[in-house]
């Protein structure tokens, strides 16, 4: 069992909702917590949100983040040799 302290205002709102919906205060609180938990379980991390877009319009080279220093050196060498 969990005890929660609510503000007087929150308590009054739950009491009113309980009467309007013909539900117990406990049922209203359980439903609210359940929705809160479901919403937070469904939150994606930033990477997951854009995963299908990453690299979609890139160069097609998958190792650029690993080999960028080598590629920069090659580009500089090319420019210096002309």
Beta strands, then each sheet from edge to edge (+ up, - down):
end
